[in-house]
Amino acid sequence: MSRIHLSTIIEADIQTVFDLSRNIDLHQMSTSKTNEKAIAGRTSGLIEQGETVTWRAKHLGVYQTLTTKIISMNKPHHFVDVMQKGAFKSMKHQHIFTQEGKNTIMTDIFEFESPFGMIGKMFNKFFLTNYMKNFLLERNKLIKTLAENRENEIRKIG
């Protein structure tokens, strides 16, 4: 199983970062390069525990679908989604949030396994892990930008 561990420091409150992280519309914005769209289940707004979303996106030149389900959520500290159906053999994404002073530390632990045994393991090691890491970094960059801009706007008003 491959594992990606990312930590992003965001100058914003934990609730803002938590909500942006589970926002279907924001996710679609961050994945415009792959033309990712929510096509079934929760297709907009904030996903909640027990809900599913099915995504359709073009990865590696091929349109694919992936259905995930939020299996646990403790607002605003964490939520976990797992693949129900898709191209991976398995996939689990833990989203963890901690408040440290004026910052929120957003941690992603993304675990996945490709099908096809040894060939899949080699594909993960030499290509897919880096591809997925960059995919997550793009999403995190947008979350950080929107959260920090929102906090700056609130400070100007208050």
GIRAFEN-V15307 format. One record per helix or strand of 3 or more residues. SS is the DSSP state (@ for helix, = for strand). FROM is the first residue (numbers start at 1). TO is the last residue. Records with the same first field share a line. If there is no record, write none. Layout:
# GIRAFEN-V15307
SS=FROM-TO  FROM-TO
This chain:
# GIRAFEN-V15307
==2-10  37-41  52-59  62-74  78-85  88-100  103-114
@=14-21  24-30  32-34  117-157
